[in-house]
């Protein structure tokens, strides 16, 4: 392992200088900032590295979705690794999210999450991808409100945990938005995360604040705002427009600017912590790519064996590709030079020079 490990640069020696400049007009201590679920991006390793670099900035995270499938599955399955309690020590608090098309599947997976110690979970009713819709999952659940009602009714009759949902303002039309609100009010949801776009619009166009406001006023449970908060100004605009909202979900904005949550809270971190975050992420992904033949133990504890040195080049390439994927968000302004890096060591050198 020494060969591939040698391309890793040590994390920057930067102290966490937290200077609270509390201003109630910017942020209330009652407010919460939530890390959004983004498949392949805000998984375990991002949450751990982020929490180590920017403690006190994010209140909790919702995990990237766990896909509900047919067949026998147990709490020891790798499918649940992202939320294994053992793996999530010293990390952001996480609420598992499930993506499924049937109440039976959600109920079954909810029971497994309860076995793992989770007292709540979130159901993804917002994913707009073609794959999710094709299989009747995510935002496809909003196509037929009668079916959605039966889906939720069955779940609440059979689960023993708190349940929240993540939704959009509709599938291809807002025509049923009042009925959607009434349907949601029929169930004791812990909270509802609302992305104010139609599913068919994906992430294009501007958020529909009017539709969000309608739902926020009508719903009886706690409401979380999610969508297009990329800067402190974006946050303030949403906060001022919807002063009753106390929970805000950050997704692409936190990836593009990991300091965003700190800026919202009025906390100061040296910008070199971005470099520290990058290399912490690289170190975590290196450990992941080196693992083979895991023997699973209860609650995610694993016995690990490591690969032979002759595969280090392949691992270095996989690690470089993964870090470039993250760099598209974290260092978008410099991505053209990052994309041209031919090796992991070259990529690391480019990132290091950015902070000189």
C-alpha positions, -999 to 999 in steps of 0.1 A, spaced: 0 0 0 29 23 5 32 30 -33 -3 44 -37 -4 60 -3 27 80 -12 7 101 -36 -15 114 -8 -5 147 6 -9 152 44 -39 172 55 -31 208 60 -22 218 95 -50 243 101 -67 249 134 -105 251 136 -109 288 144 -146 291 152 -156 327 158 -193 330 163 -207 362 150 -244 356 158 -269 378 141 -305 368 146 -315 386 113 -293 360 95 -300 328 113 -319 317 144 -307 292 169 -341 274 162 -332 269 126 -316 237 113 -294 231 83 -297 196 68 -274 179 43 -293 167 13 -292 132 0 -271 131 -33 -264 97 -47 -227 89 -48 -217 123 -33 -231 129 2 -225 94 14 -207 82 45 -173 94 36 -184 129 27 -204 132 59 -175 120 80 -149 143 64 -172 173 64 -180 168 101 -143 166 109 -135 198 90 -166 219 98 -181 207 131 -213 225 142 -223 236 107 -248 209 97 -274 196 121 -279 163 104 -280 146 71 -305 125 51 -286 96 35 -286 90 -2 -314 66 -9 -313 29 -1 -330 12 -30 -358 -11 -19 -357 -44 -39 -374 -78 -37 -357 -107 -21 -344 -116 13 -322 -91 30 -309 -86 65 -294 -58 86 -259 -71 77 -264 -65 40 -239 -41 23 -269 -22 10 -272 -7 45 -235 1 49 -239 38 44 -260 39 75 -244 12 96 -241 28 131 -206 14 135 -194 31 103 -212 64 112 -194 70 145 -178 104 147 -198 116 118 -229 137 111 -261 123 125 -279 106 97 -315 98 89 -317 69 64 -337 74 32 -356 47 14 -366 46 -23 -393 21 -32 -425 16 -51 -445 -5 -27 -455 0 9 -446 -37 16 -410 -30 7 -408 2 27 -422 -15 57 -397 -44 54 -367 -21 51 -380 1 78 -380 -28 102 -344 -35 93 -335 1 100 -352 -2 134 -331 -33 140 -301 -12 133 -313 13 159 -329 40 138 -360 56 153 -370 74 121 -365 72 83 -373 93 53 -391 81 21 -380 95 -12 -410 107 -31 -391 133 -51 -365 116 -72 -371 127 -109 -348 104 -127 -361 82 -156 -350 51 -138 -369 59 -106 -400 69 -125 -398 38 -147 -401 16 -116 -428 36 -100 -405 51 -74 -396 86 -62 -417 114 -78 -437 87 -97 -456 82 -65 -470 117 -70 -486 107 -103 -516 90 -87 -526 106 -54 -551 77 -47 -523 52 -49 -500 75 -29 -527 77 -2 -529 39 0 -491 37 1 -488 60 31 -518 45 48 -503 10 47 -469 23 59 -483 41 89 -504 11 99 -473 -11 100 -442 9 110 -431 17 145 -408 46 138 -412 83 129 -415 88 91 -408 118 70 -411 122 32 -393 143 6 -416 155 -22 -419 179 -52 -448 202 -58 -463 177 -82 -453 153 -110 -462 172 -142 -488 197 -130 -496 217 -99 -533 211 -104 -536 186 -75 -514 206 -51 -544 213 -27 -553 176 -27 -516 167 -21 -516 189 10 -548 175 23 -535 139 17 -503 147 36 -522 162 65 -540 129 70 -508 113 83 -486 121 114 -454 128 94 -424 140 114 -417 165 86 -420 170 49 -390 181 27 -403 201 -3 -383 207 -35 -403 235 -52 -402 221 -88 -423 197 -107 -407 163 -113 -407 168 -151 -386 200 -147 -358 181 -130 -335 209 -117 -342 233 -146 -358 267 -142 -364 287 -110 -380 272 -79 -417 278 -77 -419 298 -45 -456 304 -49 -463 267 -48 -439 261 -20 -456 289 0 -490 273 -6 -479 240 8 -459 255 37 -490 274 48 -514 245 44 -494 216 58 -497 209 95 -464 192 100 -429 207 100 -417 218 66 -382 217 52 -372 240 23 -349 224 -3 -338 239 -35 -312 263 -51 -295 277 -19 -261 283 -33 -251 314 -13 -258 334 18 -279 357 -3 -300 328 -16 -306 316 20 -316 351 31 -341 355 3 -358 322 12 -356 330 49 -372 365 44 -398 352 21 -408 323 44 -400 334 80 -421 305 93 -397 279 79 -370 267 104 -354 239 84 -333 243 53 -317 215 32 -284 222 14 -274 199 -15 -255 212 -46 -248 244 -27 -228 227 0 -208 207 -25 -200 238 -46 -191 258 -14 -185 236 16 -182 269 37 -218 277 29 -233 263 61 -206 281 81 -214 314 63 -251 310 71 -244 303 108 -219 332 111 -190 309 118 -155 315 104 -132 287 91 -99 293 73 -104 286 36 -75 262 38 -100 238 54 -113 232 19 -79 217 10 -81 197 43 -116 184 33 -103 174 -1 -75 153 12 -97 138 40 -121 127 13 -93 112 -7 -80 93 23 -114 79 30 -120 68 -6 -85 53 -7 -94 31 22 -127 21 5 -110 11 -28 -83 -9 -9 -109 -31 9 -117 -65 -4 -134 -96 9 -151 -81 39 -165 -103 66 -195 -87 79 -203 -86 116 -233 -72 135 -241 -35 130 -216 -31 102 -184 -39 120 -161 -55 94 -129 -75 92 -109 -61 63 -83 -76 40 -64 -55 16 -55 -59 -21 -21 -68 -35 3 -40 -47 0 -50 -84 -35 -34 -85 -24 -1 -72 -24 16 -106 -61 6 -111 -70 19 -77 -51 51 -83 -71 56 -115 -104 49 -97 -95 72 -69 -85 100 -93 -118 96 -112 -138 98 -79 -119 129 -68 -124 146 -102 -161 140 -98 -161 158 -64 -138 186 -79 -165 194 -105 -185 208 -75 -158 218 -50 -134 236 -75 -156 242 -105 -137 274 -115 -105 254 -118 -119 222 -132 -105 226 -167 -70 221 -153 -81 194 -129 -98 174 -156 -65 173 -176 -46 158 -147 -32 124 -159 -24 110 -125 -36 112 -89 -3 129 -78 -8 155 -106 -43 161 -94 -32 165 -58 -5 190 -69 -30 211 -88 -53 213 -58 -24 221 -35 -13 250 -57 -48 265 -55 -42 273 -18 -7 287 -21 
